[in-house]
Amino acid sequence: MNPRSVVVLGSTGSIGTQALDVLGRHPDRFRVTGLSAGGADPAAVAAQAAAALGDDAGARGYYERLLAAFETEAEKPVPEYSDHAQILPVYRSEARAFLGR
């Protein structure tokens, strides 16, 4: 049986940390493929990403693509992003913290 891919939203909160704990105890059943949090502590999310995703080519690639998307999308107006303008810098900070930039 292939592990089910899971993205954890609110990963630094109480429920998010508990979810990561449960997922981490069942690597044969679940694979964390992404994380997100409110942005108060980008370093905490980066640490969680390193633990859950692993500091490997897959995790690095995920954050590299995320930063590349921000750079590309920042150059042109994208209506569907206008409602989320406040959260985008949070994701950018998380990616930079994970990559050590």
N, C-alpha and C positions, 0 to 999 in steps of 0.2 A: 504494500500500500504506500503510495507516495504521500509525503507530508503535505498538509493543507497550508497554503500561503495565507499569512495574516498580516494586516497592517494595523498598528495600534495607534489610535488617536487619543490624545490626552495622556501620553505615556508617563509624564512625571507626576501626575495626580495619583491619588490613592487607588482608584480602580485600575488605572493604567499600569502602575507598578505591580499590583497584584496579578494583573493579566500577564505581564512579562514573566513574573515568577512561575506562574502555572505553565505558560508556553515553554519556558526554559527547561521545565522538568519533563517535558514530553517531546523531545526533538524528533522522535520517530513519527509523531503524529502531526506536529506543527512546525512551520518555518516562518520566522518573522521576516517580512520583506520590506517593511517600512515603518517609520515612527513619525509622530508629530506631537507637538505640545504647544501650550499657549505663548511661550516665548520669554517667560520671566527668567529662565536659566538655560540658555543655549548650550552651555558646557555640560549640563546634566543630560540633555538629550544626546549630545555627542558621545558621552560616556555610555549611555544606554545603547546607542547605535553600535559602538565598538563591541559591547558585550553581546548584544542580540544578533547583530548582523555579522559580526566578526570584522576585524581590521584586515580584510582581504580584498582581492580585486573586485568582487561583487559589490561590496559596500562602498568601496572607493568609487567604483564606476557609477553607482547610484547617485552619490553626492556630486560627482563631476558633471553628470548629465543634468542634475538639478541646477547647479550654478550656470551651466551653459544655457539652459532654458531661460533663466532669469536675464542673462545678458542679451539673448536673442529677442525675447519678448519685451524687454525694456525699450527697445529701439522703435517699436511700433505700438499703436493703440490696439488693445485687445478688449472689446466690450465685456466679454465674460469674466475678465479679471477685475473689472472696476469695482465690483461688490466686495472683492477680497483684498483690496489694496493694503489694508492694515496688516494682514497676516503674511503677505509675501515677504516683507523684510525679516520676519521671524524664521521662515524656512531658509532664507538666504543665510541668516546668522547660524542656524543649526548646521547647514552644509559647510560653512567656513570653519566652524569650531571643530567639526569632525575631521576636516582635511588639514587643520592646523594652519589656517590662513588668517 
